[in-house]
């Protein structure tokens, strides 16, 4: 009996320790926080206003789900979702949204699933956008890495899928 209790105690310790830097979002997605990243949840009106200013795409069907911020590195990650849109619809939506300047777009076949990547600018924010439909649920996830530093954001874009696939996992 002591052995079972000890195993349960050790397992729960590691599960709690691991879950401190892993946050759930969407329906079946997880994001691993890196050093300096802070999860802002529940979202405040200020968080929503930042999203609208930096990353919001003109669509009544995409909703902010999470905000991750790293003040020291000066970037934010906005995660939005849609239950009704498919990622194949987003290129046209983004193209018709005149508040964005689109520099690059690529379809990427990652290890986990196909995703689309964009390098964008809106107002004074440079954005690396990654979109995918969650496996098994079909939920559209829009992952926006946003910074005023164009070089840092472009480097993030150039290192996808490595940056993205190391951060995102599925349940």
N, C-alpha and C positions, 0 to 999 in steps of 0.2 A: 504494500500500500504506500509506503514511504517513497518507493521508487517511482510509482505513477505520479504521486504528488510532485516530486522533484522534477520529473519530465514535464509535467504541466506548467510548473512554475517557470522553468527555463524557457519553454516554448512561448509562454505569454510574455516573458521579459523581452525576448527577441522580436516578437510580433509587435509589441508596443514601441520598442526602440526603432524598428524599421518603419512603422507607420507615422512616426513624427515628421519625416521628410517626404512622405508620399500622400498626396491629396487626391480624392476622387472628384471627378467632374463628369458632366454628361450623364450617360446611363451606365457605361461599362469601361470608362477610361480612367487612367491614373496618370498623375504627373509627379515626377521626382523633383523635389526642390533642391536647388544647389545652394552652396554657402552664400549667405547674404540675401537670399530670396525670402519674401514674406507673403503669405497667402492672406489676401483681404477678403474675408468671408465671415459674416454676411456683407453684402455690398452696400455701400452708402450712396446717397445721391451724388456726392462728389465723385465717386468712382464711376458712376454711370455717365456723368457729365464729361469726365476725362475720356472715356470710351467714345462718346459721341464726337468729341473734338478731334481725337487722334485716329480712330480706326473705323467708326461706324460706317457701314455700307447701307445705302438707301434701300432698305427692305423692311417691311413691317413683320417679317417672318424670322428675323435673326435677333436673338436675345443674349445679352451678356450673362455669363454663368460664373466666371471667376476672374479675379485680377491678382496677378503675382507681380510684386515690385522689388527691384533691387536698387536702392538709393545710391549705394557706393559705386556701382557700375553704370548708373543712370539709364536703366531700361525698365520697361514694363511689359508684361505678357498679359494680353487680354484674351480670354477664351469665351467664345460665344457659340451658341447652338441654334439649330433649327430642326423642328420635327417635320416640316413640310417641304423644305428645299433639298435638292440633291447637289453635290459638288459640281456636277456637269453644268448646272444652271448658273453658277457664280461667275464664270468668265464674262458672260454677257451682262450680268448685273453690274459688275465692277467697271466694265468698259463704258456702260451708259451713265455711271455715276461721275459727274464732272468735277466732284471735289477731290478725286484721286488722279494722280499722275502715275501711270503704270510703266515701269522700266523693263521688267522681265516677267515672263510666265513660263513655267515648265510643268509637264506631267512627269511624275516620278513613280517608278515601280519599286516601292520599298520592300523590306523584308516582311513587314506585317500586312501591308495593303497598299493600293495605289493612292497617292495623294498629289495634290496640285500645290505648286509653290509660286508665290508672287513676290516681286520686289516693287514696292509702292511708295508714294509720298502723299501725305495729306497734311495740309497746313505746314507746320514746321516739324512734322514727325515722319521719319523714315520707317517703313514697315516691311518686315519679312512675314508674309502670310502663308500659312500652311493650312490646307483644308483636306478633310477626309470624311467619309461616311463610316461611322463606327461599325465594326464587324458585328453581325448578328442583330443589331437594332436598326441600322440604316440612318441613325441620327447624324445630321451634318454637324461637324465640329469645325469652327473657324478659330485658328490659333494665330494670334498676332503678336510678334515680337516688335516692340516699338521703342524707338530712341531718336533723339535729335542728332545723334552722331551717325552720319551717313556711312562712314567707313566701317564702323562696328556692325551696323545693320547689314551692310553688303557682305561682310565677312561671315556673318551668321547665315545669310542666304546661300553663300558659296559652299558652306559646310553642311548643308542639308544633303542627304538624310542623316548624317552622323549626329548633329546637334539635336535634331528632332527625335530620332528613333532612340536615342539614349534617355530622353526625358519622358516619353510616352509609353505606357503599357496598357494592356487590356485585361479585364476580368474574365 
